[in-house]
Amino acid sequence: MIFWKCAWAGGDPPDNISATELNRLEDSLRKLDVLKLPQKKKDRIAAKLQSNTLSDSMAGYTEMIVAGHFANKFGCNLVEYEPPLASGGLSDIRLDHDGQPIYIEVTALNTGETERKFGEIFNQVAEYVWSRMHKENIVHIDIDTGVLPSNEGIEVDASVKAIINFVKTVNLVSLFEDKFSLHGLKYLAQLGADKTLYDWKPVLQPYSTELYENSEIEPVHSFLKTVTGRQFVNCPIASFWCIPAKQRAVEVADQEISPSAVSSLERDAFLNHVERRLKEELNQVQAGEINLIVLRASNWSVVGYEKGKIEADFEFPAVRARIEQFMAKEQNPDLSAIVVYEDNFVNAQIIMNSFSSGRSKTNHEFIESIVR
């Protein structure tokens, strides 16, 4: 059992995304033919994957995914797990490609403290909403994290209380019983506090087309009759949508637009964490050979930076700039490139080290031919 993907407080099975990743891991283990590895290596793989420490389990998982990719692409006979280094240590992976050895260090970042707190908040809110629903709908709620209580960091209990109090006060759950979506809830605060939103119907459309068009239809009609604009001041919910389904499900997430002060601080912390982890991995390179560092890293403050994602043009430059600064500071001649990805290794971004030299120096096309 992989602890971080299977152990759930409520005893539920892994969600669909986790199940997909577990299937991917099993496929990688088969491609690597791990059962034929020496027993000591099998024991170390098992210890990492079964660790109840997130960092160890994530590192082991990522190593297997990357090694499995190379085994699938080039054949497991050309991939060695934990090859020895001249320094006396062990690398994570060695790939023999066109008669040339390539040494690969693989690592993954832990969930950041702020991200972990948001996860706690979102889970508690989702459980509350789920328990109040009566129909089998799927509900997705986006939280405006910028208005959540914070005092040198996000306050979990106070944030959960603020969101749930808002949901209760306006009886938002009443809108989750049919196909419906609502965006820009905060703009409703501009309507006066002395009338209900229904009383403002003649001028409601610019503030919410969804509410205006459904104002005479239940449950929107009753909702508008009971709430005022004042109740949407500092509204913690940015938007939501719901659709009928075969089973009831609630997903709560952060609003991925309009960067806030909180997200800016978290992004800086994330990039600092990236640099620290790369520094650690730089000690495990094979002098005079092609060396890659593969880093799996994602964060709620970075919408998406993988190759092919529409957000990458906006998000990746900041990640690239920090890694290039790191390379310039270290000027390590044995590091060939750094490869970073969020979810799918074949969509990883590649940053070449302009300070590499000798046999360690290669080109972007060569590294891309290995990764893609």
C-alpha positions in Angstrom: 0.0 0.0 0.0 1.2 3.5 -0.8 0.3 5.5 2.2 -0.1 8.9 0.6 -2.4 7.6 -2.1 -4.5 5.0 -0.1 -4.8 6.0 3.5 -7.9 8.2 4.0 -9.3 9.4 7.3 -12.8 8.3 6.4 -11.7 4.9 5.1 -12.8 5.7 1.6 -11.0 4.3 -1.4 -8.6 6.5 -3.5 -10.4 9.1 -5.7 -10.3 8.8 -9.5 -7.1 10.9 -9.8 -5.3 8.9 -7.2 -6.5 5.6 -8.7 -5.1 6.7 -12.1 -1.7 7.5 -10.6 -1.7 4.1 -8.8 -2.4 2.4 -12.1 0.4 4.4 -13.7 2.8 3.2 -10.9 1.8 -0.4 -11.4 2.5 -0.1 -15.1 5.9 1.4 -14.4 6.9 -1.3 -12.0 6.0 -3.9 -14.7 7.9 -2.1 -17.4 11.0 -2.0 -15.1 10.6 -5.7 -14.3 11.3 -4.9 -10.7 10.7 -8.4 -9.5 14.0 -9.3 -11.1 16.0 -6.6 -9.3 18.3 -7.6 -6.5 16.4 -8.0 -3.2 18.1 -5.0 -1.5 16.9 -2.7 -4.3 13.4 -4.2 -4.1 13.4 -3.6 -0.4 14.5 0.1 -0.8 11.8 0.7 -3.4 9.1 -0.9 -1.2 10.3 1.1 1.9 10.0 4.4 0.0 6.6 3.7 -1.5 5.2 2.4 1.8 6.5 5.2 3.9 4.0 7.2 5.9 6.3 10.2 5.4 4.9 12.2 2.4 8.4 13.3 1.1 9.8 9.7 1.0 6.7 8.2 -0.6 6.4 11.0 -3.2 10.2 10.6 -4.0 9.8 6.8 -4.4 6.7 7.2 -6.6 8.3 9.8 -8.8 11.5 7.7 -9.3 9.4 4.7 -10.4 7.3 6.8 -12.8 10.4 8.4 -14.5 12.3 5.1 -14.6 9.2 3.3 -16.0 9.0 5.9 -18.7 12.6 5.2 -19.8 12.1 1.5 -19.6 9.0 1.7 -21.8 10.7 4.0 -24.3 14.2 2.4 -24.5 13.8 -1.1 -22.8 14.3 -2.1 -19.2 17.7 -3.6 -20.1 19.0 0.0 -20.8 17.7 1.4 -17.5 19.5 0.8 -14.2 17.9 1.7 -10.8 20.3 3.1 -8.2 23.6 2.8 -10.2 26.8 3.5 -8.3 28.6 6.9 -8.7 32.4 7.5 -8.7 31.9 9.5 -5.5 30.8 6.4 -3.7 27.1 7.3 -3.6 24.2 6.1 -5.7 22.3 7.9 -8.4 18.6 7.3 -8.9 18.6 6.1 -12.5 21.1 5.5 -15.2 20.0 5.3 -18.9 22.3 4.0 -21.6 21.3 5.8 -24.8 23.3 5.5 -28.0 26.2 4.1 -26.0 26.3 7.1 -23.7 25.4 6.9 -20.0 22.9 9.4 -18.7 22.6 9.8 -14.9 19.2 11.1 -13.6 18.4 12.4 -10.1 14.7 12.4 -9.4 12.9 14.3 -6.6 9.5 15.7 -5.7 8.4 18.5 -3.5 6.2 18.1 -0.5 2.9 19.8 -0.2 3.5 23.4 1.1 2.2 24.4 4.5 -0.3 26.9 3.0 -1.4 24.4 0.4 -1.9 21.8 3.2 -4.0 24.3 5.2 -6.2 25.1 2.2 -6.7 21.4 1.7 -8.0 21.1 5.2 -10.3 24.0 4.8 -11.7 22.8 1.5 -12.2 19.2 2.8 -14.2 20.5 5.8 -16.3 22.8 3.7 -17.0 20.0 1.1 -18.1 17.6 3.9 -20.4 20.2 5.3 -22.1 21.0 2.0 -22.3 17.3 1.1 -24.1 16.5 4.3 -26.7 19.3 3.7 -27.6 18.3 0.1 -30.7 16.3 -0.8 -30.2 15.4 -4.4 -27.5 13.5 -6.3 -25.6 16.4 -7.8 -22.0 17.2 -8.5 -21.1 20.6 -7.0 -17.9 22.6 -7.6 -17.2 25.6 -5.4 -14.4 28.1 -6.0 -13.1 29.9 -2.9 -11.7 33.4 -2.9 -8.7 32.7 -0.7 -7.8 36.4 -0.6 -10.6 37.2 1.9 -10.0 34.3 4.3 -8.9 35.1 7.8 -5.1 35.2 8.1 -2.6 36.2 10.8 0.9 35.5 9.5 -0.7 32.6 7.6 -4.1 31.2 6.8 -6.2 30.3 9.8 -7.9 27.0 9.2 -10.6 27.0 11.8 -11.6 30.7 11.3 -11.6 30.2 7.5 -13.9 27.1 7.7 -16.2 29.0 10.1 -16.4 32.0 7.8 -17.2 30.0 4.7 -19.8 27.8 6.4 -21.4 30.8 8.1 -21.8 32.4 4.7 -23.3 29.2 3.2 -25.7 29.0 6.1 -26.7 32.7 6.2 -27.7 32.9 2.5 -28.9 29.2 2.4 -26.6 28.7 -0.6 -27.2 24.9 -0.5 -30.7 25.5 -1.8 -29.1 26.4 -5.1 -27.2 23.1 -5.3 -30.3 21.0 -6.0 -30.4 21.4 -9.8 -28.3 22.3 -12.8 -27.1 25.9 -12.1 -24.0 28.1 -12.0 -23.2 31.4 -10.4 -20.2 33.6 -10.9 -19.0 36.8 -9.4 -20.9 36.5 -6.1 -18.9 39.4 -4.5 -20.4 41.9 -7.0 -23.8 41.4 -5.4 -22.5 43.3 -2.4 -22.9 46.5 -4.4 -26.6 46.2 -4.2 -28.2 48.0 -1.3 -28.8 46.4 2.1 -32.3 47.7 2.5 -33.9 45.5 -0.1 -33.7 41.8 -1.0 -32.0 40.9 -4.2 -35.4 40.1 -5.7 -36.4 43.7 -5.0 -33.4 44.7 -7.1 -34.5 42.6 -10.0 -34.9 45.5 -12.5 -31.2 46.2 -12.2 -30.0 42.7 -11.3 -28.8 41.6 -14.7 -25.5 43.5 -14.8 -24.6 42.0 -11.5 -25.6 38.4 -12.2 -27.1 37.2 -15.5 -27.7 33.8 -14.0 -29.8 35.1 -11.1 -31.7 37.5 -13.3 -32.6 34.9 -15.9 -33.8 32.4 -13.3 -35.4 35.0 -10.9 -38.9 33.5 -11.3 -37.8 29.9 -11.2 -37.3 27.9 -8.0 -35.1 27.6 -6.1 -33.5 30.9 -7.3 -36.8 32.8 -6.7 -36.9 31.9 -3.0 -33.2 32.5 -2.7 -33.5 36.1 -4.1 -36.4 36.8 -1.8 -34.4 36.1 1.4 -31.0 37.7 0.8 -29.6 41.2 0.6 -26.5 42.7 -0.9 -25.0 43.2 2.6 -24.7 39.5 3.1 -22.2 39.3 0.2 -19.7 41.8 1.6 -16.3 39.9 1.8 -18.0 36.9 0.3 -15.6 33.9 0.5 -17.2 32.0 -2.4 -16.2 33.3 -5.8 -18.3 31.0 -7.9 -19.9 27.6 -8.1 -21.6 25.2 -10.6 -23.7 22.1 -10.1 -25.0 19.4 -12.4 -27.2 16.3 -11.9 -25.3 13.1 -11.5 -25.7 9.5 -10.4 -24.1 10.2 -7.1 -23.6 13.1 -4.8 -20.1 14.8 -4.9 -18.7 18.1 -3.7 -15.4 19.6 -4.8 -14.0 22.8 -3.2 -11.0 24.5 -4.7 -9.2 27.9 -4.7 -10.1 30.5 -7.2 -7.4 30.4 -9.9 -7.7 34.0 -11.1 -6.7 37.5 -9.8 -3.5 36.6 -7.8 -3.9 37.7 -4.2 -1.3 38.7 -1.6 -1.6 35.2 -0.2 -0.9 33.5 -3.5 2.0 35.8 -4.2 3.7 34.9 -0.9 3.0 31.2 -1.5 4.5 31.4 -5.0 7.7 32.9 -3.6 7.8 30.2 -1.0 7.3 27.5 -3.6 10.1 28.8 -5.9 12.4 29.0 -2.8 11.5 25.4 -2.1 12.3 24.4 -5.7 15.8 26.0 -5.4 16.5 24.3 -2.1 15.6 20.9 -3.4 17.7 21.4 -6.6 20.7 22.3 -4.4 20.3 19.0 -2.5 20.2 17.0 -5.7 23.2 18.7 -7.2 25.4 16.7 -4.9 24.5 13.4 -6.6 26.0 13.9 -10.1 28.5 11.8 -12.0 31.4 14.0 -13.0 32.1 14.1 -16.7 28.8 12.6 -17.9 25.4 13.8 -18.9 23.4 14.5 -15.7 19.8 15.4 -15.4 17.8 16.5 -12.4 14.1 15.7 -12.7 11.8 17.6 -10.3 8.1 17.0 -9.9 6.7 20.1 -8.3 3.2 21.7 -8.3 1.6 24.3 -6.1 -1.9 25.9 -5.9 -0.4 29.4 -6.6 0.9 28.2 -10.0 -2.0 27.3 -12.2 0.0 25.2 -14.6 3.4 25.3 -16.3 3.7 22.0 -18.2 4.3 22.0 -21.9 1.0 22.2 -23.8 -1.0 23.8 -21.0 -2.6 27.1 -22.0 -1.4 28.6 -18.7 2.2 27.7 -19.4 3.0 30.9 -21.4 2.1 32.9 -18.3 3.2 30.6 -15.5 6.5 29.0 -16.7 8.7 32.1 -17.2 8.8 32.6 -13.4 9.8 29.0 -12.8 12.3 29.1 -15.6 13.8 32.3 -14.3 14.4 31.0 -10.8 16.0 27.8 -12.1 18.3 29.7 -14.5 19.3 31.9 -11.5 20.1 28.8 -9.6 22.2 27.5 -12.4 24.1 30.8 -12.8 24.8 30.8 -9.1 26.1 27.2 -9.0 27.9 27.2 -12.4 28.1 23.4 -12.1 29.9 22.0 -15.2 28.5 18.4 -14.7 24.8 19.4 -14.7 23.4 19.1 -18.2 19.8 20.1 -17.7 16.9 20.4 -15.2 13.6 18.8 -16.1 10.4 20.0 -14.2 6.9 18.7 -14.4 3.6 18.7 -12.5 1.6 15.6 -13.4 2.8 14.2 -16.7 6.5 13.6 -17.3 6.3 13.6 -21.1 5.0 17.2 -20.8 7.9 18.3 -18.7 9.7 21.6 -19.3 13.4 21.4 -20.0 15.9 24.0 -18.8 19.4 23.6 -20.2 22.5 24.5 -18.1 24.6 26.9 -20.1 27.5 26.3 -17.7 27.9 22.6 -18.5 31.1 21.5 -20.2 32.9 18.5 -21.7 30.9 15.3 -22.0 28.2 16.8 -19.8 27.4 19.4 -22.4 24.5 18.5 -24.7 21.6 20.2 -26.5 17.9 20.7 -25.9 16.9 18.4 -28.8 18.9 15.5 -27.3 17.2 15.9 -23.9 13.8 16.3 -25.5 14.3 13.1 -27.5 14.7 11.3 -24.1 11.9 12.9 -22.3 9.1 13.0 -24.9 
